[in-house]
């Protein structure tokens, strides 16, 4: 797989394959690289022209072109989105690959440039094909064993926005058909390119097994078990972009949502979808999602014992009972007066109606709305038996009479979800009644409030409480469903959180991303089958990604020593990247710190950061929460500026001080891991601590330095 470049590091130069019959021939004096640069220049000019056309539309009198001002506003909004989507990002390659097919594809020709968005010339002929288009799929999946009619696949190398190199694969060469594909130098270079700033897309480096997940059908839910460095987060985001391309109108109506574990993670990934041309996808956390839905202010925290009970799926049954606890069967008949006639429905018949509605397991609010209509229908039956001919208007009028309203109020009182949950957590007798046979007395005591608040506004709600309010709200009135939901780091969700996410895609589909080995909450899911059942998607397809592209081989092998203790059922991850010198483990003696001098451990950690900063790219210093204060002092004393997680790195400040609790989902070119034993000890139990350590060990793209004073966990020391 030779490469060609005019850059100083070019190793070998090759000529291109003979041009297909319909390809525009390059001038005799123009070499292939110059021809590709010319196509890039022409494509950028075409993109500018497309944007200019869209901007011209924005200056028209749209109100005069549509039937009303609402349509004009919608059209104006669509045009502004179009203008934004057509922005030419100077540092982002407009296309990254080329496919030359052996046979022309109908009237489309042989040659296609593959890029992040579609670009056409003044005649409407494509100059760049969107990576999501069907014609682009062989760029990711074709091989010498299965060329898919591709004669040539060309990858391009860039320095910023400048095209500097290309690399060819002749897939249909019979002499090479039995050979395995060689490692792509440009692909490797793109994966290893130093990263400064937020997460970037992987559209140029998607692998065949990743592409299959990205292009999976919208109708099915996909769960991706991905080891560190396998690109599961990027796969999930690219899947959103693909689905929006393939099902634009449907998802525009039903909506899409990306759910991440915390705000730092969302800030890190927030530029991926806009870079792919998708500007309107909402991104949030589970906590924020349910907090907004529940309408409560989260100000409190739960003990681990309380959080475990509140997050348990059994709470759904407790809440179901509590919502219906106020329903009463009538003991008196209802008498409806219509003109000079009185219509009587006996108590036993009213009781039958109430029991029938309870037995149908309808939403509480829907049943409450149905009850007056059912009573009114019973009255209409009596009217018809008496020879009258009432219609629907009469039934609605009967349903609104004071007598019927009084029965509904007495038998089926309204329920406020927040007040109901607060009563459960405050009233021991009420909780005991609803949790009988479901929660043990100890579990009930764990979630009872010591000092019940006066009302919902003064309550110190916790994140687990907000999920309970969200569940109760759905029992009263159905939660709206989106077309597709992506949930990342899903292994850390509680069963009740899974139910909250599942409600948002009950009639749609989901992409579930996670790694059982990285579950660091006390309620972390034990297996995907259990999690998907809670989500309401038990038939979801589970795909496993084990081949890493980000974490160097030595680093992932070192971290995988922990797998037998934290996730014995998972296959050990592998990596295609062998980076010499990518892992160092340094032990320093224990020494007390003074106000004037940091401890030897602090000094060694700062020195490791200095060494990492000699390289290009970002550096993450990951440490346990109890170590942050000392490291902050040491870094300031050493004159090393640093950022907090979620703050965007720059060429001036490339070091981020990362609490181990926030490291999940983030990545840095170089990582310095401070005192692994402290990371483990900061968690409530050893398994959770080792899982947290596993996360911290696998955040590096190019190098990992472990600095420790206390003994390493036994499995790492072996």
Number of C-alpha atoms within 10 A of each C-alpha: 13 15 22 21 20 14 10 6 7 12 11 9 14 14 12 17 12 9 13 17 13 11 12 9 12 14 10 6 7 12 12 18 19 16 14 20 15 14 16 21 13 14 20 19 15 19 23 16 17 20 19 14 12 18 16 11 16 17 9 11 11 18 15 10 12 13 10 11 13 11 14 17 14 11 18 19 13 13 17 15 16 17 18 17 17 20 14 15 11 11 11 15 21 24 25 22 24 23 23 23 23 18 14 15 11 7 6 12 15 20 25 21 27 28 23 21 19 19 25 16 16 9 6 8 10 17 22 27 22 21 24 24 14 11 16 19 17 18 27 19 17 17 21 20 14 14 21 17 16 23 22 23 24 20 25 23 23 17 12 11 14 14 21 19 22 26 22 22 23 20 25 20 13 10 8 13 16 11 12 10 14 9 10 16 16 19 17 15 12 15 17 18 14 17 21 19 18 21 20 17 20 16 21 22 18 20 17 16 14 23 18 17 19 23 19 15 14 21 12 16 23 25 26 24 24 23 27 31 25 23 20 26 22 22 25 26 22 25 24 26 23 22 20 21 16 17 12 13 11 12 18 14 10 15 20 25 20 21 22 24 20 18 15 19 22 20 17 20 21 19 17 21 19 15 18 21 18 18 17 13 17 11 19 18 18 20 19 16 18 23 22 12 14 21 15 22 17 17 11 12 14 16 9 14 14 18 20 20 19 25 22 16 17 15 20 19 13 21 24 18 14 22 23 17 14 13 20 17 17 21 13 13 16 20 14 19 14 12 6 5 9 10 15 14 17 14 15 14 15 23 18 13 18 23 14 12 19 15 9 9 11 16 18 26 18 14 20 21 13 16 22 22 18 18 22 22 18 18 22 21 13 14 15 11 9 9 8 11 11 12 9 10 9 16 19 14 12 23 24 15 15 12 15 19 15 14 22 23 13 14 20 23 17 16 18 13 22 23 14 19 22 22 21 24 20 18 13 15 11 14 23 18 14 21 22 12 10 14 18 12 13 9 16 20 17 20 22 18 17 10 8 15 14 9 11 17 13 12 18 16 21 19 23 25 27 26 26 27 26 29 27 25 24 19 23 23 15 15 18 12 19 22 22 26 25 26 26 25 22 28 26 22 24 26 26 23 27 25 23 22 24 24 21 22 26 19 14 21 24 30 27 27 24 24 24 23 30 28 26 24 19 18 18 19 22 14 13 21 17 12 23 24 16 20 24 16 20 14 12 20 15 15 16 18 20 19 20 21 21 25 33 27 20 21 24 25 16 16 20 24 17 21 20 14 15 22 20 11 12 16 14 17 21 22 20 14 19 13 15 11 12 18 20 14 11 13 15 16 10 12 12 9 14 8 7 7 13 20 20 17 24 26 18 19 26 24 15 22 22 15 13 23 18 8 14 15 23 25 30 31 27 28 24 24 15 13 17 18 9 13 22 16 15 19 20 12 13 13 9 15 14 21 16 14 20 20 14 16 21 15 11 8 16 23 26 22 21 23 21 24 18 20 24 23 25 21 23 27 26 29 29 30 28 28 23 28 18 21 27 23 15 18 19 12 11 14 19 23 22 26 25 28 28 28 23 34 25 28 29 29 28 25 24 30 25 20 23 24 20 15 12 18 14 9 15 13 9 7
